[in-house]
Structure formats: structure tokens, C-alpha cells
Amino acid sequence: MYYVPDGTKICGFYFCKKCGNKFLSLQTMKNIPCIDCERDIDYEIGPDESMDDILDTAELIEVIEGEENVDKMDGLLSLAITGGDFDWI
């Protein structure tokens, strides 16, 4: 699978407020770092910036449960990135 390993039974579906990226994660916390924005973080923050504002930009939309549901969601989200075969939908 693209975002989570095969056989995953529960995962979080996240939306990044900063870049607009939607992705799956094995984590199910309310806010986590975005997988794309995290690569571009400048850890030298200014006096008016908070490290929490920089790191936790992705917000949990939904917890996906069940191996079949996780497989379907992972496949749907990966289509936009990989341009894969969507005939199975």
C-alpha cells in the first residue's frame, strides 16, 4: 500500500491545514505533523512563532477501521499521486 503497510486494521485520515495534503497515518491523534510540510521545517523559529504551530499542521478527519476499509482509502488517496489503475473502484 502507499501510505500504510499491508494488513493495517486502523489508521487516521488527516488533512493538513497548511498545504492542503490529505493522507493516512498509523497514528490516530487529533493533530500530527504533515508528512510533506515536515520535510520543509526550519527549526530556527522566531520569537513570535510557536513550535506547536509549525509541527502539528495535520488535523484528524476520521479514524478508518477495518482492513478492507483501510485498503480502499489507501488506494483512493494514492491514485492522485501514482496515477494508478482505478478500474477496481
N, C-alpha and C positions, 0 to 999 in steps of 0.2 A: 504494500500500500504506500501511498505517497506521504501522508502526514503522520500516521501512527502505524505501529507494527501489525502484521497479520495476527489475528486472534484476539485483538483488543476488544474487551467487553464493555468498557465505559470510557468516555472521553469528554472533554469540554469543547464546545463550538464557540469560538471567540471572534470579536470584531475589534480592530484597532481604531481608536478614535483619532489617532494622528495621521496614519497613512491610508486608512480605509480597507486594509487587508482583512480577509476572513480566513480563518484556519482552524484546524483541530489540534488539540494538545492532550497529552495524557493527564495533565493537571485539570482540576475542576474547581480551582479557587475563583473568587469573584473577579479579581484583576491580576494579570500576569504581564511580563514583558512581551512585546510583539516580536515574533521571530525575525521579521525584516528590520524593524526600527532598532532592535538591539545591536545589530551589526554596526550601526552608524552613531552609536552613543559617544559623545565627547564627555569623558568623566571629569573634565575640568569645568565645573559648574560655577556660575557667578553667585554673588551674594543674594540675589533676588530669586534664585531658582532652587527648587527642592528636588532631591534625588528621587523621591517617590513619583513626582510628576514626569520625570524622564523615563523611569524604568517601567512602571505599570500602566502602559497605554492601552492594553487589550482588555476588553470587558467581556465577561461570560454572557453569552446569549442563551445558551441551552446546554444541558447535560444530555449527551447521546448515550443511551443504554441499549445493550444487546449487540452481539457480534454482527448480525446481519445489518442492523441499522447503522452501525459504525462503518461497515464496509461500503454501504450505499453512499453515506455522506462523504466519506473519503474519496470515493470515485467521482462524485459530482463536483467536489471542490477542486480536485486535481485536473479535471477536464480543461478548465480555463488556463492552467499553467502548461500542461503537457500537450494539449490538443489531441488527446487520445480518442479512441473509438467510443462513441456514445450510443451505439445501436442497442445496447442492453437496457437502456433506460425505458 
